[in-house]
Amino acid sequence: MLSLYPKYRFDSIMQITEDDLKQMGVLGVAVDLDNTTAFDHTDIPLDGAVEWIAQMKRAGFKVLLLSNADKKRAQRLAKVLGDIDFVGLACKPLLSAYIRASSALRLRHHQIAMIGDQVFTDVYGANLAGMVSIYVKPFAMEERSVRSFKFRRGLEKKLFDRMDTKAAKKQK
């Protein structure tokens, strides 16, 4: 079974530096939309997201928006975020989403870091595709009434509690 564990964890996308990405050995990044680069279900970027993307582009990284949002919304946000490439209605975690991202970035899977706030879409799909998976804490918990969404967020919490417990045991 492929791992649900992200290769790296950060509190937000803005904490990830170009040096971090260079040490990971990537040449490009695919970024999620909701709660990673923009407020959930809005066209409003998170504070610092536009600047972060511009900084990564100046550092020579290719940047792409990879989102399950509909194509029109993904296109609008990709323009707002710095006129970056995008794949909307991606259907993460299906492998085809990550193949489309690799093709758009013109990079091999292992040369791309996928940055997102959901384990069961962003992290699992990136691991499945052989990308570098980076989990960032969601900016805010979504106010969705979908039971499966709340269930997945609960499972994520248990997963990270388990990861943190294992890491603490290793440090002793």
Beta strands, then each sheet from edge to edge (+ up, - down):
strand 1: 8-10
strand 2: 28-31
strand 3: 62-66
strand 4: 85-87
strand 5: 112-116
strand 6: 132-136
sheet 1: 1+ 6+ 5+ 2+ 3+ 4+
end
